[in-house]
Amino acid sequence: MNPTSEPILELRKLHKVFSQDLFRKPTVAVNEVSCEFITGKCTGLLGHNGAGKTTAIKMILGLIKPTKGAVLFEGKNLSVTSKKNIGYMPEINRLPANLTCEEALDFHLRGQTGARRSKRKNLVESELKRVSLLDVKHKKIKELSKGMARRLAWAQATIHSPTLVILDEPFSGLDPVARHDLLKWIKEYKEAGNTLILCTHELWTVRELCDEVHIFKNGKLAYTTVDREVDQHGIRLNAANYHLALAGVDESSLKNITDHYKLKPWSDMQYKDFLIQLHFKEYEVAASWLKACIEQGFIVIRFSDEVSIDHNTIYKLFVGDS
Amino acid sequence: MRHILSIASETFLLLRRDRVFLPALCIMFLLCYFAGIAGYWSIETYRKLIYDVLAAGFHLIGALVAIFWGTKLVADSNKEGYTELQLAGPIKRSHWIIGKFLGLAATLVFIGMTLTVISQGMLIYQEVGWMGLDELTMFGLIICSWVVIAALSILFSAIAGYTIALFSVFGMWLIGLSIKNISFALHRDTPEFARETVGKIAQYWDLQKFNIVDQITSQTPLVYRDLQWNFSYALVLCLLFVTLACIAISRKDMA
């Protein structure tokens, strides 16, 4: 399947009001949100805590019933049967602690597809091999490390070959090696023509994976790169403009940097509380500048320092406007 | 159907791994043993005392397991987020709850059969001899009462959180055991309304219908046509509770 402009999933004026009890004011969690998720693309779902991302995802998965509006999957109202084409990887491990890796995937597959035991067994074996968990297939989930549990969660989300996979903070709490592996698998899955929805707080994952973004704010869709609202706000991911944030820079390092670069490659610089923030037109310029600064000894990156180069528009929308 | 069977077999496996039945078996073993010792000192007949203790222990162990496991089953699944993960797939909520109930019911029947085997072993050891069909029917009816309590636990845990569900089922269990006796023992000055209310509750919710130990110990022959009503009563209650649980969970937001 190649990416097309056809949406695989569409939210139409999706609205959710939680009225917890008689004495509390009803809370509007999602407010008339309309947006599309294009087939074959990875769409990032961004927003602060409480912005309405999780409620929207739960409505997409049919776990929460919308107060108003509809979720359309492949042009039709979302039904129980259409959910077999959706995979879901939650933020934390939600598989039962007392099942083994093999059993968890087998029961999941049985519920999703109803395939025969022999077919299920082969599928489970190959999936466990793919995510390098074959050696621990008889281990109970409670005995797995966090990295292993995330790998199993990825296997569980994709073992039934869904065309749409929803990932909720897939990289949280992973070490660099596990991140690298998971990133590779997600990219491979996307390249196979599948659609991904990535719910995240980490902007580097947006840069690495997303073709489009929807940004939620106070229950509303604040910005999107998908539909006509894009032009109104002038947001395009490819409109190069990057933000580099570097923590742990002291005054002397800052002086060295500003003295050395007479022709400043950045368009704007801000410095406060050991945090230097620079704006670059292109990602490559930002990256090569950072590399040169490290090589010339202007900046010493310690293991605990935080360095990030993020798309400026997304950064401003997501962090700057908070 | 495959979804129901998948959830049921998974539930059965998870409950078996919980190993709560191990203490249940130990308690049953000890009860049988002490029943035997007490039988020598009692003014009752040895057989009556043994069966009284066995039936009471049997009911108590199974009912407690049904209450605690029934409420914990759904609550744990919700807490871990596994319910969310399963219902995010193509599984209907009603199928999910029916599967959970069937898994729990299968586990209770498994425990019931194991406890019956232990009881038979102890009866032979105590020189009471082999159980007949009547005695086995008595244990079968008690297992039915466990399954009814399990259905009630599933219903309450589909409606409310763990603690509320636990106390509600526990209360309903005690009412079910005692309401018939209360309705008989009401004072003649009790207001008519209260008398009628207690009578109505006793008519529809009476767990003593599953207790035929008096007939067994007095060796009164069982009328199997009457017992069919008791089994039907259990079936109707289970259907009612599970249907209500299905309705409750289908309206609930998995937030």
Interface residues (C-beta under 8 A of the other chain):
Chain A: F18 T55 K58 L61 G62 L63 I64 K65 V80 T81 S82 K83 K84 I86 Y88 P90 I92 R94 L95 P96 A97 N98 L99 E103 F107 H108 R110 G111 Q112 G114 Q156
Chain B: R2 H3 S6 I7 S9 E10 L13 L14 R17 D18 S77 E80 G81 Y82 E84 L85 Q86 L87 A88 G89 P90 I91 K92 D253 M254 A255
